[in-house]
Amino acid sequence: MWEWYRVGVAVGIGTGAALVAAGWLARTRAGALLAILIGVAVGIVVGFALDDWKDAVGGAIGGALGGLGGAPLAAGTLRRGGTTTGTGILIGLAGLGVAALALVPFLGYLEALALPAFSARARRRQPERYAGLRTLARD
């Protein structure tokens, strides 16, 4: 059971690190890719610090899933008018909270799965783009 706990902690901390990085870097596609890579790297380092390669693989997977879920969330916030600093601070704080909650047994796994699902749901709920004034000129 201890092994599963350590892997879950590495997964959750990798997810949180990717979310922090996405909050600050996800303005462009290159920044989003960099946020994913940062999450993977932090997950690997935390995994090896906790024990062995199994924890590092779990941390890498958590970092990748966190980046894949956090980058569209941050980019959507910026696209809808959020400032870079405000987005970085708020999503960064959320990432720190995710990393802290990873210490709760098995919650790290849930966070890594829920963040991409939450991001996909937020993308589906985006309002449609309208044609602008062309739709008003139908009279």
N, C-alpha and C positions, 0 to 999 in steps of 0.2 A: 504494500500500500504506500510505503514511503516513496518508492520510485515514481508512482503515478502522481503523487503530490508534487515532487520536484519538477517533473515534466510539465505539469499544469502551471506551476509558478513561472517556469521559463517561457511557456507559451504566452501567458498573460502579460509578462513584462515585455516580451518582444512586441506584442500587440500594442501595448501602451506607448512604447518608444516610437513605433511607426506612426501612431496617431499624433504624438507630439511633433514629430518631424513633418508630417503631412500638414499640420496646422500652419507651419511656417514656410513650407517649401512648395506647396501644391498649386502655385499660380500657373505653372507651365507643365507640360508633359515631362520635360526633363527633371523638373523639381519633384513631380509625383514619383518618377522612377527612383530618384535619389532618396525620397522618403521611404520607399519600399526597401531599398538597399540598406539604409540606416537601421530600419526595424529588423531586417534579417541579421545584420552584423551584431546589433545589441542582443538579439535573441541567442545567437551563437555564443557570444562572450558570457552571457548569464548562464547558459546551459553548461558550458565547460567550467564555470566558476562553481556551479552547484554540484556537479559530479562528473559526468562523462558524455560521450557522444550522443546518447539517446536524448538527454536533456537539450543538447545543442541542436539536434535536428528538430525537436519540438519547438524550441525557441525560434529557429529559422522559419518554420511553418507559421508560427504565430506572428512573426514580424511581417511575413509576406501577406498574410490575411489582413493584418491590421493596416498595412499600407494600401492594399486593394480596397479596403472599406473606408479608410480615412481620407484618401486623396480625392475621390469624387465628392465627398462631404465638404471638404474645405474648398475645393474648386467651385462647387455650387454656391457656397456661401459668398465667395468673392464675386461670382458672376451676378448674384442678386443684389450687390451693392455693399457688401461687408468690406471693412477696411482690412488691410493686410495685418496691421498690428493687433486689432481687435480679434480677428479670426485666429491669429497665432496664439494669442493669450487664452482665449476661451477654449479652443480645441486642444491647446497644450495642457491646460488644466484638466480637461476631460481625460486626456491621455495619462496624466499622472494619477488620476483617480482610477483609471482602468488598471494601471500597473499596481497600484496599492491593493485593489480588490483581488488581484491575482493571488494574494497570500491566503485567501479563503479557499479551502480545499475544493477542487474541481471547478471553481469559478473561472479560472484561466481558460479552460477549454470552451466554456460557454461564451466568454467574451470574444474569443477568436472566431467563433462561428456566427455570433450575433452581429458583429460590426459590419461585415460585408452584406448580410441580410438587411440590416437597417439602412445601409447606404443604397441598396437596390430598391428598397421600398420608398425611400425619399426621392429617388430618381423617377419612379413611376408616378409619384404624386405631384411632380412638377407641373405647373400650368402649361398649357399648350401655347406655342407661339402664334400670335395673331398677325394678320396681314397688315395691320395698322390702319391708316386712313382709307385704304382701298375698300375695306369692308363697309365703311360709312357712305361711300359714293354709289351705292346700289340704287338709290332712289330714282 
